[in-house]
């Protein structure tokens, strides 16, 4: 889960000011956590307490206002309704990483990822995006190789036949699952370390913090996270978020 948060923080200052090179400082002083971190921790908190995802997402939205939520999620967050709104945005995939770490079999991971998505993102693409990120994390946790992780995503219907260099020049902001989840997975597949994966995701451009957040979860499961980056990320969080993260890691030895 901290891998996803590091990706979010690292990409935060580039979301609307894309950088197309990997030559940059990953966690500068002016970086910050966004809605991606807030909702990732909300997912972890919900899992820890066997709660209702919609209720937890609403509560965290109110506790952490103004963190860069999408327009449709904002409308849902301030409403009294708990009904989904058929979104296929990448919000379902950026918040799902705790699901990939918490469960011990693939079917449960897929089922819970679907539940975490469909309370808001009940469009098939919104559900598929969440399932793909969670399933790739689970596969990586099993010490499988990158070909196996790639096949996990392909089995869920994603075409990963492109490479990052082919698309980088023309890749722009795309907050849909279908336009950012395969790109995130590909950034991981082409990487050679945790930090390299995050930098590749950010350097792709587009919705930088969210693409890097998705990459971060998979990369944590595969590579682990350098201790220095863990510390830098925790230093940017408040006591509540840090407390939930600590409890999650104690419960689930990620």
C-alpha positions in Angstrom: 0.0 0.0 0.0 2.8 2.4 0.7 4.1 1.8 -2.8 0.8 3.2 -4.2 1.1 6.2 -1.9 4.6 6.9 -2.9 3.5 6.8 -6.5 0.7 9.2 -5.8 3.0 11.7 -3.9 5.7 11.4 -6.5 3.3 12.2 -9.3 1.4 14.9 -7.5 3.2 17.9 -8.9 3.2 16.6 -12.4 -0.5 15.7 -12.9 -1.2 19.1 -14.6 2.4 19.9 -15.5 3.6 16.7 -17.2 7.3 15.8 -17.3 8.4 13.6 -20.1 11.8 12.5 -18.7 12.8 10.2 -15.9 15.5 12.6 -14.7 13.8 14.2 -11.8 13.7 14.0 -8.0 11.0 11.5 -6.9 9.8 13.0 -3.7 10.6 16.7 -3.7 9.6 19.0 -0.8 6.6 20.4 -2.7 5.1 17.0 -3.4 1.9 16.0 -1.5 -0.7 13.3 -1.1 -3.9 13.5 -3.1 -7.2 11.8 -3.3 -5.4 8.7 -4.5 -3.8 8.3 -1.1 -6.9 9.2 0.8 -9.0 6.6 -1.0 -6.3 3.9 -0.8 -6.2 4.3 3.0 -10.0 4.3 3.0 -10.0 0.9 1.3 -7.5 -0.4 3.8 -9.6 0.9 6.7 -12.7 -0.7 5.3 -11.0 -4.1 4.9 -9.6 -3.9 8.4 -13.0 -3.2 9.9 -15.0 -5.4 7.4 -17.1 -2.3 6.5 -19.0 -1.0 3.6 -16.9 0.5 0.9 -19.3 3.2 -0.1 -19.7 4.4 3.5 -15.9 4.5 4.1 -15.3 6.4 0.8 -17.9 9.0 1.8 -16.5 9.4 5.3 -12.9 9.8 4.0 -14.1 12.2 1.3 -15.6 14.4 4.1 -12.5 14.0 6.3 -10.1 15.0 3.6 -11.8 17.6 1.3 -10.2 19.3 -1.6 -7.7 16.6 -2.4 -8.2 16.5 -6.1 -11.3 14.3 -6.4 -12.8 13.9 -9.9 -15.9 15.8 -10.7 -18.3 12.8 -10.6 -16.9 11.6 -7.4 -17.2 15.0 -5.9 -20.9 15.1 -6.8 -21.3 11.6 -5.3 -19.3 12.6 -2.2 -21.4 15.6 -1.3 -24.7 13.8 -2.0 -26.8 11.8 0.4 -26.9 8.8 -2.1 -24.9 5.7 -1.7 -25.8 4.5 -5.3 -23.1 4.1 -7.9 -22.8 6.4 -10.9 -21.6 4.0 -13.7 -18.1 5.5 -13.8 -15.2 4.0 -15.8 -12.7 6.4 -14.4 -9.4 5.2 -12.9 -10.4 6.1 -9.4 -11.5 2.5 -8.9 -8.0 1.2 -9.8 -6.0 3.8 -7.9 -7.6 2.9 -4.6 -7.6 -0.9 -4.8 -4.0 -1.8 -3.8 -4.9 -2.9 -0.3 -7.2 -5.6 -1.8 -4.3 -7.2 -3.6 -2.3 -7.4 -0.3 -5.0 -8.5 2.1 -6.3 -11.8 0.6 -4.8 -15.2 0.1 -6.5 -16.4 -3.1 -7.1 -14.9 -6.5 -10.9 -15.3 -6.6 -11.3 -13.5 -3.3 -9.1 -10.7 -4.6 -11.2 -10.4 -7.8 -14.4 -10.5 -5.8 -13.4 -7.8 -3.3 -11.8 -5.6 -5.9 -15.2 -5.7 -7.7 -17.0 -4.7 -4.5 -14.6 -1.9 -3.9 -15.1 -0.6 -7.4 -18.8 -1.1 -8.0 -20.0 1.1 -5.1 -19.1 4.0 -7.4 -17.5 2.7 -10.6 -20.1 0.0 -11.6 -19.3 0.3 -15.3 -17.6 -2.9 -16.6 -14.4 -0.9 -17.4 -14.3 0.6 -13.9 -14.6 -2.9 -12.4 -12.1 -4.4 -14.7 -9.5 -1.7 -13.9 -9.7 -2.4 -10.2 -9.6 -6.1 -10.7 -6.5 -5.9 -12.9 -4.4 -3.8 -10.5 -5.4 -6.0 -7.5 -4.8 -9.2 -9.4 -1.4 -8.1 -10.6 -0.5 -7.2 -7.0 -1.7 -10.6 -5.9 0.3 -12.4 -8.6 3.4 -10.4 -7.8 3.0 -11.4 -4.1 3.2 -15.1 -5.1 6.8 -14.4 -6.4 5.7 -15.0 -9.9 7.7 -13.6 -12.8 6.7 -10.7 -15.0 5.4 -12.9 -17.7 2.9 -14.3 -15.2 1.9 -10.8 -14.1 1.5 -9.8 -17.7 -0.7 -12.8 -18.4 -2.9 -11.9 -15.3 -3.7 -8.6 -16.9 -4.2 -10.0 -20.4 -6.5 -12.7 -19.0 -8.7 -9.8 -17.8 -8.8 -8.4 -21.3 -6.0 -5.8 -21.5 -3.8 -5.5 -24.6 -0.2 -5.0 -23.5 1.5 -5.4 -26.9 2.7 -1.8 -27.0 5.7 -0.3 -25.3 6.1 3.0 -23.5 8.4 4.6 -26.0 5.8 4.1 -28.7 3.1 6.0 -26.9 5.0 8.5 -24.7 5.2 11.4 -27.3 1.4 11.4 -27.8 0.1 10.2 -24.5 -1.9 12.8 -22.7 -4.3 13.1 -19.7 -6.7 10.2 -19.6 -8.5 9.4 -16.4 -10.4 6.4 -17.7 -9.4 2.9 -16.7 -9.1 1.7 -20.2 -6.8 4.6 -21.0 -4.5 4.4 -18.0 -4.5 1.0 -16.3 -2.7 -0.9 -19.2 -0.2 1.9 -19.4 0.4 1.6 -15.6 0.9 -2.1 -15.8 3.3 -1.7 -18.8 5.4 0.8 -16.9 5.9 -1.8 -14.2 6.7 -4.5 -16.8 9.3 -2.4 -18.4 11.0 -1.4 -15.1 14.0 -2.8 -13.3 13.4 -1.5 -9.8 10.7 0.1 -7.6 11.9 3.7 -8.2 12.4 3.0 -11.9 8.8 1.9 -12.2 7.4 5.0 -10.5 9.6 7.3 -12.6 8.6 5.5 -15.9 4.9 6.0 -14.9 5.3 9.7 -14.2 7.5 10.3 -17.2 4.7 8.9 -19.4 2.7 12.0 -18.7 -1.1 12.1 -18.5 -2.7 11.5 -15.1 0.7 11.2 -13.5 -0.1 10.7 -9.9 -2.8 8.1 -10.5 -0.8 6.1 -13.1 2.2 6.1 -10.6 -0.2 5.1 -7.8 -1.3 2.1 -9.7 2.2 1.2 -10.6 3.4 1.6 -7.1 1.1 -1.1 -5.7 2.3 -3.7 -8.1 5.9 -2.6 -7.8 5.8 -2.9 -4.0 4.6 -6.4 -4.2 7.3 -7.4 -6.8 10.3 -5.3 -5.7 9.6 -4.2 -2.2 10.0 -0.5 -1.2 13.2 1.2 -0.3 13.2 2.3 3.4 14.1 5.9 2.6 11.1 6.3 0.3 8.8 4.8 3.0 10.1 7.4 5.5 9.6 10.2 3.0 6.1 9.2 2.3 5.1 8.8 6.0 6.5 12.2 6.7 4.0 13.7 4.3 1.0 12.0 6.0 -1.1 12.9 9.0 -1.3 10.7 12.1 -4.7 9.2 11.1 -3.5 8.0 7.7 -0.2 6.7 9.2 -2.1 4.8 11.9 -4.3 3.0 9.5 -1.3 2.1 7.3 0.6 0.8 10.3 -2.4 -1.3 11.4 -2.9 -2.7 7.9 0.8 -3.8 7.7 0.5 -5.4 11.1 -2.6 -7.4 10.1 -1.4 -8.3 6.6 2.3 -8.9 6.3 2.6 -7.4 2.9 
